[in-house]
């Protein structure tokens, strides 16, 4: 396939590394299982993310395409996401531990940044996937009420999101309604999201 080059579609106002412009979230995957060592490399990178007090609240549950675990996890996505994620090479559910014991504390207390830290891990995950030639697409269109029991997630953990990871395919593998959106998205101008000194009202 002739893969779309995000560099042709995007530009940055400042000279960031090209990897940030190359990373995007397609829905068209080729259906090939992702080698487990490649997926574990992606998750290794994710778990080197920074976190408050280095408590590392993230947890990852994964499944490889073609396994019963993949089918079970696919069923935990909403129907729309199942329609395209079924062709991903792997699925990963991202979970965070909501309480932790700061240094010197004897008991765990609510960790204010558990979701923030898990999101940091997801960001590194998506970049490492890109470096290896894969694409990761995060999503929160999930059946959240069914996930804890199905995936044996105990109390004290929050399901944050899921990610499909795989090798990109041509858009024609998607339903026709999705094909027109299968392009790298752009970003708002930097001055709409970055403020010097104080927040600027929109």
Secondary structure, DSSP 8 states (H G I E B T S, - for coil): -----HHHH---SS---HHHHH------B------HHHHHHHHHHHTTS--GGG---EEEEEEETTSHHHHHHHTTB-HHHHHHHTTSSEEEEEEEE-EE--TT-SS-EE-TTHHHHHHHHHHHHHHHHHHTT-EEEEE--B-HHHHHHHTT--TTEEEEEEEEEE-B--GGGS-HHHHTT-S------GGGT--SSS----
